[in-house]
Amino acid sequence: MRSGPGRAGGLRPRRGAAAFAGLAPAALVPAHCTGRKAEHRFAAALPDAFVPNAVGTSYTFAAAAGPAARPILIEHVDV
């Protein structure tokens, strides 16, 4: 896998968004190296999970209850 412009961690943005959507994450917080094209695709594919990221932003996660527990986003604070 190669990295570079238009690729999110080596995946092309369209395939990357589909791969993440298949995981059904509670939160998806891309970093600056993800690239704007991929961020837009992630936001469109996962509107309830996509959380914008910036320098100084802090996040608080907690585990949900139940047998299929996964982290949930409790607080998102832009600084």
DSSP file (Angstrom, degrees, kcal/mol; ACC not computed):
  #  RESIDUE AA STRUCTURE BP1 BP2  ACC     N-H-->O    O-->H-N    N-H-->O    O-->H-N    TCO  KAPPA ALPHA  PHI   PSI    X-CA   Y-CA   Z-CA
    1    1 A M              0   0    0      0, 0.0     2,-0.3     0, 0.0    10,-0.1   0.000 360.0 360.0 360.0 135.8    0.0    0.0    0.0
    2    2 A R        -     0   0    0      8,-0.5     2,-0.3     2,-0.0     0, 0.0  -0.804 360.0-146.6-106.2 150.7    1.2    3.5   -0.9
    3    3 A S        +     0   0    0     -2,-0.3     5,-0.1     6,-0.1     0, 0.0  -0.689  41.5 104.7-103.9 165.3    0.5    6.7    0.9
    4    4 A G    >   -     0   0    0      3,-0.4     3,-1.8    -2,-0.3     6,-0.2  -0.900  68.4 -16.1 152.2-176.7    0.2   10.1   -0.7
    5    5 A P  T 3  S+     0   0    0      0, 0.0     3,-0.1     0, 0.0    30,-0.1  -0.217 126.7  15.2 -54.4 134.6   -2.3   12.7   -1.9
    6    6 A G  T 3  S+     0   0    0      1,-0.2     2,-0.4    28,-0.1    29,-0.1   0.593 104.6 106.9  78.2  10.1   -5.8   11.4   -2.1
    7    7 A R    <   -     0   0    0     -3,-1.8     2,-0.8     5,-0.2    -3,-0.4  -0.980  58.3-150.3-124.5 134.3   -5.1    8.4    0.0
    8    8 A A  B >  S-A   11   0A   0      3,-3.4     3,-1.8    -2,-0.4    26,-0.1  -0.878  85.1 -28.5-103.7 103.6   -6.2    7.7    3.6
    9    9 A G  T 3  S-     0   0    0     -2,-0.8    -1,-0.2     1,-0.3    -6,-0.1   0.813 128.1 -47.1  59.8  30.1   -3.6    5.5    5.2
   10   10 A G  T 3  S+     0   0    0      1,-0.3    -8,-0.5    -6,-0.2     2,-0.3   0.260 119.6 108.6  95.2 -12.1   -2.8    4.0    1.8
   11   11 A L  B <  S-A    8   0A   0     -3,-1.8    -3,-3.4   -10,-0.1    -1,-0.3  -0.761  77.0-111.5 -95.4 143.7   -6.5    3.4    0.9
   12   12 A R     >  -     0   0    0     -2,-0.3     4,-3.0    -5,-0.3     3,-0.3  -0.504  36.3-112.1 -66.6 144.2   -8.2    5.5   -1.8
   13   13 A P  H  > S+     0   0    0      0, 0.0     4,-2.7     0, 0.0     5,-0.2   0.832 114.4  51.7 -51.8 -40.8  -10.8    7.7   -0.1
   14   14 A R  H  > S+     0   0    0      2,-0.2     4,-1.8     1,-0.2     5,-0.1   0.941 116.0  40.2 -64.2 -46.3  -13.8    6.0   -1.6
   15   15 A R  H  > S+     0   0    0     -3,-0.3     4,-2.4     2,-0.2    -1,-0.2   0.881 114.9  53.4 -68.9 -37.6  -12.6    2.5   -0.6
   16   16 A G  H  X S+     0   0    0     -4,-3.0     4,-2.5     2,-0.2    -2,-0.2   0.912 108.3  49.0 -63.5 -42.9  -11.4    3.9    2.8
   17   17 A A  H  X S+     0   0    0     -4,-2.7     4,-2.5    -5,-0.2    -1,-0.2   0.909 112.6  48.1 -63.6 -41.9  -14.8    5.4    3.5
   18   18 A A  H  X S+     0   0    0     -4,-1.8     4,-1.8    -5,-0.2    -2,-0.2   0.892 110.8  51.6 -65.6 -39.0  -16.6    2.2    2.6
   19   19 A A  H  X S+     0   0    0     -4,-2.4     4,-0.8     2,-0.2    -2,-0.2   0.928 113.0  44.2 -64.2 -44.8  -14.2    0.1    4.8
   20   20 A F  H >X S+     0   0    0     -4,-2.5     3,-0.9     1,-0.2     4,-0.8   0.895 109.7  55.8 -67.2 -38.9  -14.8    2.4    7.8
   21   21 A A  H >< S+     0   0    0     -4,-2.5     3,-0.9     1,-0.3    -1,-0.2   0.876 102.6  57.5 -60.3 -36.9  -18.6    2.4    7.2
   22   22 A G  H 3< S+     0   0    0     -4,-1.8    -1,-0.3     1,-0.2    -2,-0.2   0.762 103.6  52.8 -64.2 -25.6  -18.5   -1.4    7.3
   23   23 A L  H << S-     0   0    0     -3,-0.9    -1,-0.2    -4,-0.8    -2,-0.2   0.649  97.1-145.7 -82.4 -16.1  -17.0   -1.2   10.8
   24   24 A A    <<  -     0   0    0     -3,-0.9    -3,-0.1    -4,-0.8    -2,-0.1   0.936  22.5-162.5  49.6  57.8  -19.8    1.1   12.0
   25   25 A P        -     0   0    0      0, 0.0     3,-0.1     0, 0.0    -1,-0.1  -0.332  24.6-137.6 -69.8 152.2  -17.6    3.1   14.4
   26   26 A A  S    S+     0   0    0      1,-0.3     2,-0.3    45,-0.3    47,-0.2   0.816  92.2  13.0 -73.7 -31.8  -19.1    5.2   17.1
   27   27 A A        -     0   0    0     44,-0.1     2,-0.4    45,-0.1    -1,-0.3  -0.996  59.8-167.6-147.0 140.1  -16.7    8.0   16.2
   28   28 A L  B     +b   50   0B   0     21,-2.8    23,-2.5    -2,-0.3    18,-0.0  -0.965  11.2 177.7-128.9 113.1  -14.3    8.6   13.4
   29   29 A V        -     0   0    0     -2,-0.4     2,-0.1    21,-0.2    21,-0.1  -0.830  12.6-161.8-121.1  89.8  -11.8   11.4   14.0
   30   30 A P        -     0   0    0      0, 0.0    23,-0.2     0, 0.0     2,-0.1  -0.392  10.5-135.6 -73.2 149.4   -9.4   11.8   11.1
   31   31 A A    >   -     0   0    0     -2,-0.1     3,-2.0    21,-0.1     4,-0.4  -0.435  34.0 -90.6 -95.7 175.3   -6.1   13.7   11.5
   32   32 A H  G >  S+     0   0    0      1,-0.3     3,-0.9     2,-0.2     4,-0.1   0.792 122.0  63.1 -59.2 -30.3   -4.6   16.3    9.2
   33   33 A C  G 3  S+     0   0    0      1,-0.2    -1,-0.3     2,-0.1   -24,-0.3   0.597  84.7  77.6 -74.0  -8.9   -2.7   13.6    7.2
   34   34 A T  G <  S-     0   0    0     -3,-2.0     4,-0.3   -26,-0.1    -1,-0.2   0.885  98.3-131.5 -65.5 -38.6   -5.9   12.1    6.1
   35   35 A G    <>  -     0   0    0     -3,-0.9     4,-2.2    -4,-0.4     5,-0.1   0.107  14.1 -93.9  96.1 148.9   -6.5   14.8    3.5
   36   36 A R  H  > S+     0   0    0      1,-0.2     4,-2.4     2,-0.2     5,-0.2   0.868 120.4  55.2 -67.5 -38.4   -9.5   16.9    2.8
   37   37 A K  H  > S+     0   0    0      1,-0.2     4,-1.9     2,-0.2    -1,-0.2   0.940 112.0  43.8 -61.0 -46.1  -10.9   14.7    0.0
   38   38 A A  H  > S+     0   0    0     -4,-0.3     4,-2.9     1,-0.2     5,-0.2   0.895 110.8  55.3 -66.3 -39.8  -10.9   11.7    2.3
   39   39 A E  H  X S+     0   0    0     -4,-2.2     4,-2.5     1,-0.2    -1,-0.2   0.914 108.2  48.9 -59.0 -42.6  -12.4   13.8    5.2
   40   40 A H  H  X S+     0   0    0     -4,-2.4     4,-2.0     2,-0.2    -1,-0.2   0.895 112.3  48.0 -64.6 -39.9  -15.3   14.8    3.0
   41   41 A R  H  X S+     0   0    0     -4,-1.9     4,-2.6     2,-0.2     5,-0.2   0.909 112.1  49.2 -67.4 -41.1  -15.9   11.3    1.9
   42   42 A F  H  X S+     0   0    0     -4,-2.9     4,-2.7     1,-0.2    -2,-0.2   0.920 110.6  50.7 -62.6 -43.3  -15.8   10.0    5.6
   43   43 A A  H  < S+     0   0    0     -4,-2.5    -1,-0.2    -5,-0.2    -2,-0.2   0.886 113.8  45.0 -62.2 -39.2  -18.2   12.8    6.6
   44   44 A A  H  < S+     0   0    0     -4,-2.0    -2,-0.2    -5,-0.2    -1,-0.2   0.887 118.0  42.6 -71.8 -39.1  -20.6   11.8    3.8
   45   45 A A  H  < S+     0   0    0     -4,-2.6    -2,-0.2     1,-0.2    -1,-0.2   0.804 129.3  26.2 -77.7 -30.2  -20.3    8.0    4.5
   46   46 A L    >X  +     0   0    0     -4,-2.7     4,-2.7    -5,-0.2     3,-0.7  -0.495  67.5 159.7-132.3  63.1  -20.5    8.3    8.3
   47   47 A P  T 34 S+     0   0    0      0, 0.0    -1,-0.1     0, 0.0    -2,-0.1   0.813  78.7  46.3 -61.2 -31.4  -22.4   11.5    9.2
   48   48 A D  T 34 S+     0   0    0      1,-0.1    -5,-0.1     3,-0.0    -2,-0.1   0.737 120.6  38.1 -81.7 -22.2  -23.2   10.4   12.7
   49   49 A A  T <4 S+     0   0    0     -3,-0.7   -21,-2.8    -7,-0.2     2,-0.2   0.715  89.0 103.9 -99.4 -25.3  -19.7    9.1   13.5
   50   50 A F  B  <  -b   28   0B   0     -4,-2.7   -21,-0.2   -23,-0.2   -11,-0.0  -0.401  45.0-178.9 -67.1 128.7  -17.6   11.8   11.8
   51   51 A V        -     0   0    0    -23,-2.5    -3,-0.0    -2,-0.2    -1,-0.0  -0.989  26.9-123.6-128.8 120.4  -16.0   14.3   14.2
   52   52 A P        -     0   0    0      0, 0.0     2,-0.4     0, 0.0   -21,-0.1  -0.287  27.8-150.1 -62.1 149.1  -13.9   17.1   12.9
   53   53 A N        +     0   0    0    -23,-0.2     2,-0.3   -22,-0.0    25,-0.0  -0.932  22.1 161.4-124.6 145.4  -10.4   17.3   14.3
   54   54 A A    >   -     0   0    0     -2,-0.4     3,-2.0   -23,-0.0    25,-0.1  -0.973  49.6 -73.8-153.6 162.1   -8.0   20.2   14.9
   55   55 A V  T 3  S+     0   0    0     -2,-0.3    24,-0.2     1,-0.3     3,-0.1  -0.373 119.0  20.4 -58.4 132.7   -4.9   21.0   17.0
   56   56 A G  T 3  S+     0   0    0      1,-0.3    -1,-0.3    22,-0.1     2,-0.2   0.381  88.5 136.4  88.8  -3.6   -5.9   21.4   20.6
   57   57 A T    <   -     0   0    0     -3,-2.0     2,-0.4    21,-0.1    -1,-0.3  -0.557  37.6-158.1 -76.7 139.7   -9.1   19.5   20.4
   58   58 A S  E     -C   77   0C   0     19,-2.1    19,-2.3    -2,-0.2     2,-0.4  -0.921   5.6-163.7-121.0 150.0   -9.8   17.0   23.2
   59   59 A Y  E     -C   76   0C   0     -2,-0.4     2,-0.5    17,-0.2    17,-0.2  -0.962   7.2-155.8-130.1 144.1  -12.1   14.0   23.2
   60   60 A T  E     -C   75   0C   0     15,-2.0    14,-3.2    -2,-0.4    15,-1.4  -0.990  16.5-174.4-121.5 124.6  -13.5   12.0   26.1
   61   61 A F  E     -C   73   0C   0     -2,-0.5     2,-0.3    12,-0.2    12,-0.2  -0.851   4.7-177.0-116.3 153.0  -14.6    8.4   25.4
   62   62 A A  E     -C   72   0C   0     10,-1.9    10,-3.2    -2,-0.3     2,-0.3  -0.967  32.1-102.9-142.3 157.0  -16.3    5.8   27.6
   63   63 A A  E     -C   71   0C   0     -2,-0.3     2,-0.2     8,-0.2     6,-0.1  -0.630  33.3-130.4 -81.6 138.6  -17.3    2.2   27.1
   64   64 A A        -     0   0    0      6,-1.4     2,-0.2    -2,-0.3     5,-0.1  -0.497  27.9-107.1 -80.1 157.5  -20.9    1.5   26.4
   65   65 A A  S    S+     0   0    0     -2,-0.2     3,-0.2     4,-0.1     5,-0.1  -0.502  72.6  57.1 -83.4 155.0  -22.7   -1.2   28.4
   66   66 A G  S >  S-     0   0    0     -2,-0.2     3,-1.3     1,-0.1    -2,-0.0  -0.351  94.8 -68.2 114.2 168.9  -23.6   -4.5   27.0
   67   67 A P  T 3  S+     0   0    0      0, 0.0    -1,-0.1     0, 0.0    -2,-0.0   0.787 130.6  46.6 -67.3 -28.1  -22.0   -7.5   25.4
   68   68 A A  T 3  S+     0   0    0     -3,-0.2    -4,-0.1     2,-0.0    -3,-0.1  -0.120  84.9 162.8-103.1  36.5  -21.2   -5.6   22.2
   69   69 A A    <   +     0   0    0     -3,-1.3    -4,-0.1    -5,-0.1    -3,-0.1  -0.266   7.6 168.1 -61.3 138.1  -19.8   -2.7   24.1
   70   70 A R        -     0   0    0     -5,-0.1    -6,-1.4    -8,-0.1    -8,-0.1  -0.956  43.8 -78.2-143.1 158.9  -17.6   -0.3   22.1
   71   71 A P  E     -C   63   0C   0      0, 0.0     2,-0.4     0, 0.0   -45,-0.3  -0.264  44.0-160.3 -60.5 143.9  -16.3    3.2   23.0
   72   72 A I  E     -C   62   0C   0    -10,-3.2   -10,-1.9   -46,-0.1     2,-0.5  -0.950  23.9-110.7-123.4 148.6  -18.7    6.1   22.6
   73   73 A L  E     +C   61   0C   0     -2,-0.4   -12,-0.2   -12,-0.2     3,-0.1  -0.672  36.2 172.5 -80.2 121.0  -17.9    9.7   22.3
   74   74 A I  E     +     0   0C   0    -14,-3.2     2,-0.3    -2,-0.5   -13,-0.2   0.834  64.0   9.4 -95.3 -42.3  -18.9   11.6   25.5
   75   75 A E  E     -C   60   0C   0    -15,-1.4   -15,-2.0     2,-0.0     2,-0.4  -1.000  50.9-169.1-147.6 141.5  -17.5   15.0   24.9
   76   76 A H  E     -C   59   0C   0     -2,-0.3     2,-0.5   -17,-0.2   -17,-0.2  -0.970  14.9-177.0-131.8 113.7  -15.8   16.9   22.0
   77   77 A V  E     -C   58   0C   0    -19,-2.3   -19,-2.1    -2,-0.4     2,-0.4  -0.952  14.5-152.5-121.1 116.7  -14.2   20.3   23.0
   78   78 A D              0   0    0     -2,-0.5   -21,-0.1   -21,-0.2   -22,-0.1  -0.735 360.0 360.0 -84.2 132.1  -12.6   22.6   20.4
   79   79 A V              0   0    0     -2,-0.4    -1,-0.1   -24,-0.2   -22,-0.1   0.378 360.0 360.0-105.9 360.0   -9.8   24.7   21.9
